[in-house]
């Protein structure tokens, strides 16, 4: 997702606060997530892995779709994993979800999952090519890789380029598909996030962070969090809004 400028505030803590009202960590609605999971066409006892899971929103929703399945979810943020554990408990899914606090790039074992999910976490793998290689190694022979990544929906403006990190590595939607095919994956379905999904995601991120800062004025991180929320809002509204796209692809091995 768009890189967050964090001033002097801890990155993981910021993201945990900002994602509190949007469990999927990407500009995707619950309807979209459900459609993508249905299109993955897994068995009820599917083994699921979510890398860079945050609050494990995708893994939890997958467990709701595959009632005999089990999911592993991997992230470095303890705050996010705590939220995932609370959500799993509230939904009665805690016995089918295992949380791992570790670097998703080094997670083992390899090659034995029916569905591997990595949505909005591509920067941790160095972009789409790294995501396809490192996340893809966990997918079994007949499995599905569900990947969500940024792309240029319109020609990038100077303001959009200035407001994003690694923007020079982005391509258009056709380029995303080409990269998947070069890596040995065939898209069997994809969703391009709509403007309303983007707006809901961004306002949720900004509003959660700003609201926390306003509710906790005496906290040492409050002023920094409010600054980050304002800076991000400006970079979005006057930079990449309507220019940056996001696509989530359902991939099978070619």
N, C-alpha and C positions, 0 to 999 in steps of 0.2 A: 504494500500500500504506500501512498505518499509518505515520504520520510518526515518525521516529526522533529522539529527543532526544540530542544529540551532545556535550553539555558543552563541553569545550575541544578535543575531538578532531575532526580533519578529517572532514567528512561523507562525501566520496567514498571516502576510505580505509576508514572504518568499514563502509560498505556493501559494498565489495569484499571485505573480510575476512568479513563476516557472510554474504554470499551464496555463499561458497566451496563449500558442500556442498548448495546448492540452485540449480541453474543456470537455472531458469525464472523466478525472481524474483517468484513469486506462489504462492498456495496451490493449486497444480495438480500432479497427479502426471504421470509420464511416460505412463501409459496415457491420461490425460485429454488431454494435449497431442497424442498420436498420433490420438486420435479426432477432435479438433477440426480437425486438419490434413486428415484424410481427408474430413471434412464440407466443407472448403473447396473440394474437387473441382477442383483446378488441373491443368493439363497438365504433363507431365514437364519441359518447358523453361520453367517459370514463372519470372518475374522477381519477386523477393521483397524487401521492405523491412521491417526491424524498427527502430522508433523507441524511444529510451530502452532500448536493448538490454541494458545490463549486460554479462554474459558471453556474450550472443548465443545463449542456449540455445534459444530458439524458432526463430531463423533457422537454426541448425545442424540442428535436428531437421527443419525444413522441407526443407532440402537433402537430407537422407536420404530423405525421401518423394518428392521431385521430382528424379530423378537427373541430369537435364540442365539443371537450373535454376541460377540465380545469385542471390546475396543481397547486399544492402547492409545494414549494421548501423551505427546511429548512437548515440553516447553521448558525454557530456562527460568521463567518468572514464577516465583513461589506465590505471589499475590494472585496471578491468573489461575494457577493450579488450585489454590484455595477456593476461588470462585467456582471453578469447575467441579470440585468435590461437593460444594454446597448445592450446586444445581443438580448434580447427579443424585444426591440424597433426596432433594425435594421432588424429583421426578421418579423416584423408585428405581433408579438405574445404577446405583453405586456398586452393586455386586457384579455388574457386567462391564465396568470401566476401571482400567488400571492407569494411573497417572504416573508419569516419569519426569522427574526434574533433571534434565540433561540436555546437552547440545543435540539438536535434531540431526545435524550432519554426521554425528558419530553414533547414532542409535543402532543397536543390534538387537535381535537377529535380523538377517536378510532373507528376502525371497519367499515369505510364507504367508502373505496377506491376500485376501480376496479383494479388498478395497483399500487403497491408500489415498489419503486426502491431504493436499497441501494447497491451501487457498489463501492468498494474500500474504504469504510468508516467503516469497521468492527471493527477497533481498538477503535472507539468511543463507541461501544457497548460491549466491552470486548471480541471480537472474534465472531466466527460464531454462537455459541449457543445463545449468547445475541442478536445478530442481528435477528436471526430467531424468538426469543421471542418478542423483543421490536418492531421490524419493522412489524412482522407478525400480531400484534394485530390491526393494522390499515387496514388490508385486509378484505374486506367483504366476505360473505360466498362463493361466486363463483369467487372471485378475484384471482389475480396472484401476486406472490412475486418474484421480479427479484433481485437476490443477486449475487455479485461478491466477491470472496475471494481468498486469497493466499493458495497455497499448495506446498508440495515438489514434484517437477517433477522428480528429481533424488535424490539419497541419499545425505543428507546435508553434506557439507564439514565443517571443522572447520572455514574456512574463511567465508563461508556463514552464519554460526551461529553467528560469531562475528560481522557481519555487519548488523544484523537485531535485532529489539526488538521483544519480545514475540515469538521468533522463536521456543522455546520449545513446544509451544501450537499447532504448525502446524502439519498437517497430510498429507497423500497422497490423490490423487483424489478420490479413493474409500472411504476414511475416510470422505471426504466432503459429499459425497452422503449418507453415513450411518448416519451422523449427521443430515442431512435434514430429513431423514425418521424417525429417532428417535423423532424428534420434530413435527412430524405429517404432513410433506410435501413430495410430490412426484415430483421428477424432470421429466418434460415432454420435456425438451430440455436443452442443455448446450453447451457452447463454451469454448474451452481451447485456451487461447491466444497463438498465434504463435510467433516464434522468431523475425520476422520482426515487429510485433506489439509491443513487448517488447522493441526492440531497438529504434523504433520511439518514444515511450513514454519516455524512459529514456533520450535519447538525447534531446528531446524537453524540459524535465524538467531541465536538466543540462544546456542546451544551453540558455534557456530563463533567467535563474538566472545569469549565467556567463555574458551573453550579457548585461543584465541590469546593472551589476556591472561595466563592462567596459565602458558603455555609460554614467555612472554617477559617475565618479571617486571621485568627491568632496562630495558625499553623505556620511553621517556618517555610514550608513549600508553597503557601497559598499565593503569594505575589508572583512567584515564578510560574506557577501553573496557569494563572490568569493571563500572564504575558504570552505564554506558549499558545493558549487557546486563541487569543487575539491575533497573534502572528499567523497561526495556521488558517484562521478564517480569512485573513487578507490574501494569503497565497492561494487559497482555494477560489474565493469569489472573484479576485482580480487576476488570477493566473490560469489555473488548469481546469476550471469549471467549464464543461462543454467541450473541452479539448482532449482531456485524458479519458480513455475508455478502460473497461475491465471486462475480461472474458473468462468464463469458467468452462473448461473443456472436459468431457468424458472421453478418456483415451483407452484404447486397447492395443496390445502389441500387434504390429504389422506382420 
